[in-house]
Amino acid sequence: MNYRHAFHAGNFADVLKHAVLAQCLEHLKKKDKPFRYIDTHAGIGAYDLAASEAERNPEWRQGIAKVLSADRPSAVQDALAPLLGVVAAMNPEALAAYPGSPEIAARLLRKSDRIQLCELHEADARTLDNRYKRDARIKVDRRDGYKALHGQVPPREKRGVVLVDPPFEHRDEMAHMAEAVRKAIPKWTGGTYIFWRPLKDLWASERFDVGLAEWLFEENYASPEKVLRADLWVRDLESEGKLAGAGVVVINPPYTLEEQLLALLPWLAETLAQGEGAGWRMDGAATDESLTVEEF
């Protein structure tokens, strides 16, 4: 496991993923009842943008930095507000740090909510544990998040969000993710699940997306309106080099998320474009016809 997210922290893929996550967490806070956040691949929690990893390959300059410096229409600002609030709190002056998903949850969740973090990498799990050891809401497990998820659902609170955001180091990562899904969702059909995947092996990602949606419908674990796919690419997906596109599949999304993403995705595609062919899509994963697809 040699992947280090510090090399990619704050890039375009993080901005979309974390905007979706933050909105899902904020939505659950609208009720007084506590909930749980479960992260299967937590990383180290937060990232120093001045560290050697980030400076060597500063993808954040083409991601969160551009977002912060751009003019944001009100609907875009609303969609980004929970995430940007966390970023602002971490950076009272110049942009120097970026939150990982654990830090977003730690800053957004209430005292009554709980956070379950899994991280298999020994050094990263130690860093994660040291960061949050004084926070009684947070439990860190050095475990394979795929294997742990089955035993973590349903949470005692019966409400919550699961983020499955693996490093995609292995060619069969999609298969591992699908196996974890098939074991977890039948135990807890009411949770919000966010699956992140790169748009690199397009055949594999499409197979996962469509297969997941069709399985959910066939087994009556979810209806079509309860599955939402949102993807962003900053240049032609067939171009060589760094990752060009990524996105999420969300099961049981907040009812407000679709409208927020319809405002956010075209703005991100235009603002964060790194070349010709940048674009976005949003649909239900099981149809060939997206709600909207546009390129710039």
Backbone hydrogen bonds, N-H to C=O, Kabsch-Sander energy under -0.5 kcal/mol:
donor,donor_aa,acceptor,acceptor_aa,energy
7,F,4,R,-1.5
8,H,5,H,-2.2
9,A,5,H,-1.2
11,N,8,H,-1.8
15,V,11,N,-2.1
16,L,12,F,-1.8
17,K,13,A,-2.4
18,H,14,D,-3.2
19,A,15,V,-1.8
20,V,16,L,-2.2
21,L,17,K,-2.4
22,A,18,H,-2.6
23,Q,19,A,-1.9
24,C,20,V,-2.1
25,L,21,L,-2.3
26,E,22,A,-2.4
27,H,23,Q,-2.1
28,L,24,C,-1.5
29,K,25,L,-1.1
30,K,27,H,-1.5
31,K,28,L,-1.2
36,R,159,R,-2.0
37,Y,114,R,-2.5
38,I,161,V,-2.8
39,D,116,Q,-2.7
40,T,38,I,-0.5
40,T,163,L,-2.2
42,A,118,C,-2.8
45,G,42,A,-0.8
46,A,44,I,-0.5
47,Y,98,Y,-2.8
49,L,47,Y,-0.7
49,L,96,A,-2.2
50,A,96,A,-0.6
51,A,48,D,-1.4
55,E,51,A,-2.5
56,R,52,S,-2.3
57,N,53,E,-1.2
59,E,7,F,-0.6
59,E,57,N,-2.7
61,R,58,P,-1.4
62,Q,59,E,-1.2
63,G,60,W,-1.0
64,I,10,G,-2.7
65,A,60,W,-2.3
67,V,63,G,-2.0
68,L,64,I,-2.3
69,S,65,A,-1.6
70,A,66,K,-1.2
77,Q,73,P,-2.8
78,D,74,S,-2.3
79,A,75,A,-1.7
80,L,76,V,-2.0
81,A,77,Q,-1.5
84,L,80,L,-3.0
85,G,81,A,-2.2
86,V,82,P,-1.3
87,V,83,L,-2.2
88,A,84,L,-2.6
89,A,85,G,-1.9
90,M,86,V,-1.6
91,N,87,V,-1.0
91,N,88,A,-0.5
96,A,94,A,-0.5
98,Y,47,Y,-2.4
100,G,45,G,-2.3
103,E,45,G,-1.1
104,I,100,G,-1.9
105,A,101,S,-2.2
106,A,102,P,-2.7
107,R,103,E,-2.0
108,L,104,I,-1.7
109,L,105,A,-2.8
113,D,110,R,-1.0
114,R,35,F,-2.1
115,I,137,R,-2.6
116,Q,37,Y,-3.3
117,L,115,I,-0.5
117,L,139,K,-3.0
118,C,39,D,-2.5
119,E,141,D,-2.2
125,A,121,H,-2.9
126,R,122,E,-1.9
127,T,123,A,-2.2
128,L,124,D,-2.7
129,D,125,A,-2.5
130,N,126,R,-2.4
131,R,127,T,-1.9
132,Y,128,L,-1.7
133,K,129,D,-0.9
135,D,132,Y,-1.9
136,A,134,R,-0.8
138,I,135,D,-1.6
139,K,115,I,-2.4
141,D,117,L,-3.1
143,R,141,D,-1.6
145,G,40,T,-0.5
145,G,143,R,-0.7
148,A,144,D,-2.3
149,L,145,G,-1.8
150,H,146,Y,-0.6
151,G,148,A,-1.0
152,Q,148,A,-0.7
152,Q,149,L,-1.2
153,V,149,L,-0.9
158,K,155,P,-1.5
161,V,36,R,-2.0
162,V,192,T,-2.9
163,L,38,I,-2.8
164,V,162,V,-0.5
164,V,194,I,-3.0
165,D,163,L,-0.7
173,E,170,H,-1.6
176,H,172,D,-1.9
177,M,173,E,-2.4
178,A,174,M,-2.5
179,E,175,A,-2.2
180,A,176,H,-2.0
181,V,177,M,-2.1
182,R,178,A,-2.3
183,K,179,E,-1.2
184,A,180,A,-2.0
185,I,181,V,-2.3
187,K,184,A,-1.1
188,W,184,A,-1.2
188,W,185,I,-0.5
191,G,188,W,-0.6
192,T,160,G,-2.3
193,Y,191,G,-0.6
193,Y,251,I,-1.7
194,I,162,V,-3.0
195,F,193,Y,-0.5
195,F,249,V,-2.8
196,W,164,V,-2.4
196,W,194,I,-0.6
197,R,247,G,-2.1
199,L,245,G,-2.9
200,K,198,P,-1.0
202,L,200,K,-1.2
205,S,201,D,-2.3
206,E,202,L,-2.2
207,R,203,W,-2.2
208,F,204,A,-2.3
209,D,205,S,-2.7
210,V,206,E,-2.6
211,G,207,R,-2.1
212,L,208,F,-2.7
213,A,209,D,-2.3
214,E,210,V,-2.7
215,W,211,G,-2.2
216,L,212,L,-2.4
217,F,213,A,-2.2
218,E,214,E,-2.7
219,E,215,W,-2.3
220,N,217,F,-0.8
221,Y,216,L,-2.4
222,A,216,L,-1.3
226,K,223,S,-2.5
227,V,224,P,-1.5
228,L,250,V,-2.5
229,R,283,D,-3.6
230,A,248,V,-2.7
231,D,281,R,-2.5
232,L,246,A,-2.6
233,W,279,G,-2.8
234,V,244,A,-2.7
235,R,244,A,-0.6
236,D,276,E,-1.8
239,S,236,D,-1.9
246,A,232,L,-2.3
247,G,197,R,-1.8
248,V,230,A,-2.5
249,V,195,F,-2.1
250,V,228,L,-3.4
251,I,193,Y,-2.7
252,N,226,K,-3.1
257,L,254,P,-1.6
258,E,254,P,-0.5
260,Q,256,T,-1.8
261,L,257,L,-2.6
262,L,258,E,-2.0
263,A,259,E,-1.1
264,L,260,Q,-2.2
265,L,261,L,-2.7
267,W,263,A,-0.7
268,L,264,L,-2.6
269,A,265,L,-2.6
270,E,266,P,-1.8
271,T,267,W,-2.8
272,L,268,L,-2.9
274,Q,234,V,-3.4
275,G,234,V,-0.8
278,A,275,G,-0.9
279,G,233,W,-2.3
280,W,294,E,-1.4
281,R,231,D,-1.8
282,M,292,T,-1.1
283,D,229,R,-1.8
286,A,284,G,-0.5
290,S,288,D,-0.7
291,L,282,M,-2.3
292,T,282,M,-1.0
294,E,280,W,-1.2
296,F,278,A,-2.4
